[in-house]
């Protein structure tokens, strides 16, 4: 069976590829250097109403905190303790500057469309506007909503699908 629509995303957490079919969505992905997965979700179990979120990656806040802490430690060592060694404050300064660069690079918010379970309201599917196909995000989300509604209509029409 050929997919109705496809989409792929790349985030700091890893890569995911979505393949939308008439009755299901198949998600294949890989986390950065750690795992691979494949998941299939039945569309009639997903609510067509979705939540749009704009989330700043956690690594941005961690890097910003590390920038301030390392910078503060560097200043305290130089001015309060009058440390004679330049190596330790230098290393802390380089670390602080590197953390600032990472924080600035990751500060942009990422837009997500989150789809919940029809039964329990828990999040089943998150699609991010990220990566080389970010321009196809809106059309993929709309195709997904249309297919979910279509799958629900088919399930209500057929007596076997209502179970």
N, C-alpha and C positions, 0 to 999 in steps of 0.2 A: 504494500500500500504506500502511495506517495504522500508526503507531507503537504498539508495545505499551506503552511507558512513555517519558516525557520527564522531563528534569531540566535545570535551568540553575543556573550558579554564577557568582559575582562575586568575584574575588580582586584583590589589588593588581596582578597581572600582566595582568588583563583579564577578559573575559566569555566563557563557553562555554555552548553549549546542546547537550544530548545527546538523540538520538532513537534508541530501541532498537527494532529490528525482529527478526523471527524468525531471521535469518541474519547480521545485521550491526548495527553501531552507527555512526551518523553524528554527527560532532562538528563544529559550526560555532562559530566564535569570532572574537574580535577582541582584539588587544593594545591597550593604552592608547595611543591616538593614532598607532599606527604600522602595523598590518597587520590583515588579515582572512584567515581560512583556513576550509577545509572538508576534513575527513578522514573516510574510511570504513574501518572495520576489520571483517574477517570474523571472526565469533565463534568458529568452530572452531579458529582459530589462537591464541586467547587461553586461558590457563590459568584455570580457575574458582577456584583458590586465590589469594587476594589478601592484600596486606599492609596493615595499618592503621598509619598514621603520624600523629603530631601534630608539626607543624613550625611554628616561630616564623619569620615572614617576615624575610628578610635585611635589609630596610630598618630593622627595629627595632634590630638590632645596629649598623648604620651610623650611625643617628641617635644612639644612646647613645654611641658613640665620638666623634661630632662634638660632643656635649654636653660630654663630659669635656675634649676637646682645646681647644675654644673657651673653656670656663670656666677651664682651666688657663692658657691664653694671657692671658686677661683679668687673672687674679690676678697673674701674673708681671709683666705690664706695669705694674700699679698699685703693687705692693709691692717688686719687685726693681729695676725701672728708674725708678721714681718719675716716670712720664710725666705731664706737666702737662696734656696734652689729655684731655678727657673723652669726646671723640667716638669715638676708636678703641676704648677699653674698653667704651663704651656699645654700640657696634655689635656687638662680640664678645659682650657680655652678652645682647643681644637674640637674636643668632644661637644662642647656647648655650641660652637658654630655649626658643626655637622648636624646636630639635633635641630637647630633653627632652620637649616636648609630643608631637612626632611619635613618639618612642620609646615613650612611655606608651600612645598610641593604638594602635600596631601591635604591642604586646607579647603580645597574646593568640595562643595557638597555634591553627593551623588543622588540622583532621583531614582526612586523605586516605585513600582506598582506591586502592591501586596494583595494577594487573593486569599480569602479565608474559606474554611470549611463551611458547608451549608448547615451541617448538623451542630457543630460545637463552637464555631466562631474562631477556631485557632488558625493561625497562618499556615497555609499549605504551600504557597508558591510566592516567591519574590523575584521580580524581573527588574534588572538595573539598566538605566540608561548610561552605559559605559562601554568602552572599547571601540573597535573600528566600525561597528554597525550601529552606533548610537542614534544615527539618523532614522533608522527603521523602527525605533522603539515604539512610537505612537501607533504606527500601522500594525505592528505585531500585537500590541496590547488590545487594540480594537478588534483584530481578527480573533484573538483569544476570547474576548467577551462575546462576540458573535457566535463562536462555536460552542461556548458554554451554554448560551441561551438555546441554541439549536439542539444540543444534546439533551437538555432538560425537557424541551418540547417533545422530542422523540421518546423519552422515557415515560412521559405522561400519557402519550398516545398508545403505547404498547403495554398490555397487561403484564407481560413478563418483565418489562423494564421498571415497573413501579415497585417491584419487590425489593 
